[in-house]
Amino acid sequence: MEKDDTTETQEGTALTEILSVAETPVSETSPEIQFDRETAPDSLIERLILNICINIQNVHQSIQDPSAIGIKIILLFNAILTLRSALGLQRVEIIVTAIYLSRVWEINANLITFDSLAKLMIGALIVAHRYCTDIYYPLSIWGEALGLKSSTIEQFMDQALEFLNYNVIVDPKEYQYALDQLTGQQ
């Protein structure tokens, strides 16, 4: 059987469409988010902690002793630095942690106080770590780095997930906004 010109044109068009689809590069990450593998710098961790502490002070008008608050902030900062050193925490994980804490704040600002901040931040950081990496550290490693039992670390993570209503997906625009806020690139 002879093919007519219309049939050959349709087959040629179909083949071109298939080749176009086959040549399109596939990316596992959204092109809008730059998931770099840069280690989280001290300044980013410091800015996250200080921003949260300022918000806690403004909203709760804490009557705690300022020196006690200062000690809690320093201990939290040192704990996060210890985790960064032990686990190689990346900038993206700190930014996603900031997003999670912001969500908890929006849901109920009373959930974040100077007394609950360290536990909640560590729990949110674990969730962020698991969200951002394909191969993540077990809770026993987190506990070992902090000198805590893995069951305690699991409680921190579970509480963070519960406060987040298990909503851990981060939209590229939300990520970019948090990145700009924490790095001062507005």
Legacy VTK file of the C-alpha trace (Angstrom):
# vtk DataFile Version 3.0
C-alpha trace
ASCII
DATASET POLYDATA
POINTS 186 float
0.000 0.000 0.000
1.134 3.455 -0.830
1.080 6.179 1.799
-0.416 9.459 0.829
1.222 12.798 1.687
-1.176 13.463 4.580
-0.297 10.193 6.328
3.445 10.838 5.973
3.015 14.381 7.338
1.020 13.121 10.340
3.604 10.426 11.100
6.408 12.974 10.764
4.600 15.399 13.102
3.951 12.657 15.662
7.601 11.612 15.563
8.733 15.220 16.022
6.421 15.587 19.044
7.755 12.378 20.586
11.351 13.475 20.048
10.627 16.874 21.563
9.251 15.255 24.698
12.155 12.828 24.885
14.701 15.652 24.609
13.184 17.723 27.427
15.490 17.544 30.455
13.886 16.294 33.651
14.696 17.949 36.938
13.928 16.548 40.375
13.896 19.988 41.997
11.824 22.988 41.158
13.823 25.401 39.017
12.632 28.244 41.253
14.415 26.890 44.338
18.171 26.672 44.468
18.772 23.721 46.792
22.420 24.407 47.321
24.535 22.170 49.484
26.161 25.066 51.314
26.723 24.480 55.010
24.510 26.730 57.111
26.527 29.811 58.103
26.575 31.077 61.707
24.950 34.348 60.630
21.897 32.569 59.198
21.392 30.500 62.356
21.890 33.576 64.514
19.410 35.638 62.518
16.755 32.900 62.696
17.086 32.550 66.463
17.155 36.297 67.114
14.124 36.971 64.896
12.102 34.364 66.753
13.240 35.640 70.140
12.292 39.213 69.249
8.836 38.022 68.195
8.418 36.019 71.399
9.388 39.047 73.488
7.068 41.373 71.544
4.037 39.089 71.678
4.384 37.482 75.084
5.949 40.439 76.901
7.980 37.926 78.843
8.506 38.640 82.501
11.410 36.210 82.690
14.765 37.431 83.866
16.639 38.842 80.839
19.809 36.992 81.828
17.865 33.686 81.928
16.503 34.426 78.454
20.022 35.262 77.257
21.322 31.950 78.576
18.526 30.049 76.785
19.328 31.836 73.522
23.051 31.073 73.815
22.379 27.413 74.669
20.034 27.091 71.682
22.542 28.738 69.351
25.294 26.417 70.582
23.029 23.361 70.204
22.245 24.264 66.588
25.952 24.882 65.893
26.743 21.482 67.418
24.157 19.842 65.166
25.523 21.682 62.147
29.046 20.483 62.894
28.040 16.912 63.687
25.535 16.442 60.861
26.660 18.930 58.229
23.386 20.831 58.288
22.842 22.899 55.186
21.494 26.367 54.605
18.343 25.004 52.989
17.514 23.058 56.158
17.757 26.201 58.300
15.523 28.111 55.900
12.911 25.339 55.830
13.075 25.244 59.645
12.326 28.976 59.660
9.310 28.339 57.423
8.045 25.621 59.755
8.448 27.822 62.830
6.691 30.655 61.033
3.773 28.347 60.261
3.522 27.271 63.893
3.614 30.932 64.905
0.752 31.719 62.508
-1.298 28.776 63.778
-0.838 29.728 67.436
1.861 32.118 68.655
1.381 30.815 72.203
2.996 27.519 71.172
6.377 29.241 70.849
7.776 30.612 74.092
11.278 30.952 75.477
10.657 27.714 77.372
9.476 25.714 74.337
11.683 27.258 71.646
14.675 24.899 71.835
12.578 21.719 71.709
10.395 23.044 68.913
13.303 24.362 66.857
15.209 21.091 67.123
12.050 19.155 66.195
11.413 21.441 63.215
15.060 21.125 62.173
14.805 17.330 62.160
11.647 17.501 60.041
13.349 19.974 57.682
16.400 17.714 57.452
14.223 14.758 56.509
12.271 16.866 54.003
15.386 18.254 52.306
17.600 15.174 52.060
17.234 11.785 50.464
19.364 10.043 53.060
18.861 11.380 56.548
20.447 10.756 59.915
18.587 8.518 62.370
17.286 10.081 65.569
19.965 8.279 67.599
22.642 10.364 65.841
20.753 13.581 66.643
20.447 12.466 70.243
24.111 11.556 70.443
25.120 14.985 69.110
22.963 16.720 71.721
23.552 14.302 74.581
19.883 13.253 74.633
18.046 9.967 74.228
16.649 9.246 70.775
13.181 8.902 72.367
13.457 12.514 73.552
14.512 13.654 70.097
11.568 11.729 68.637
9.214 13.608 70.979
10.617 16.930 69.717
10.047 15.852 66.112
6.559 14.496 66.787
5.538 17.687 68.553
6.807 19.816 65.651
4.899 17.670 63.156
1.747 17.892 65.250
2.015 21.690 65.569
2.511 21.864 61.781
-0.573 19.706 61.242
1.829 17.457 59.301
2.051 20.088 56.549
5.725 19.877 55.568
5.571 20.724 51.858
7.297 24.019 51.066
6.205 26.070 48.086
9.021 27.645 46.013
7.646 31.160 46.597
7.438 30.529 50.338
11.037 29.300 50.312
12.263 32.313 48.342
10.467 34.717 50.688
12.031 33.082 53.761
15.454 33.059 52.104
15.164 36.773 51.301
14.015 37.586 54.840
16.825 35.662 56.510
19.590 36.812 54.221
18.427 40.402 53.886
17.954 40.199 50.098
14.541 41.829 49.842
LINES 1 187
186 0 1 2 3 4 5 6 7 8 9 10 11 12 13 14 15 16 17 18 19 20 21 22 23 24 25 26 27 28 29 30 31 32 33 34 35 36 37 38 39 40 41 42 43 44 45 46 47 48 49 50 51 52 53 54 55 56 57 58 59 60 61 62 63 64 65 66 67 68 69 70 71 72 73 74 75 76 77 78 79 80 81 82 83 84 85 86 87 88 89 90 91 92 93 94 95 96 97 98 99 100 101 102 103 104 105 106 107 108 109 110 111 112 113 114 115 116 117 118 119 120 121 122 123 124 125 126 127 128 129 130 131 132 133 134 135 136 137 138 139 140 141 142 143 144 145 146 147 148 149 150 151 152 153 154 155 156 157 158 159 160 161 162 163 164 165 166 167 168 169 170 171 172 173 174 175 176 177 178 179 180 181 182 183 184 185
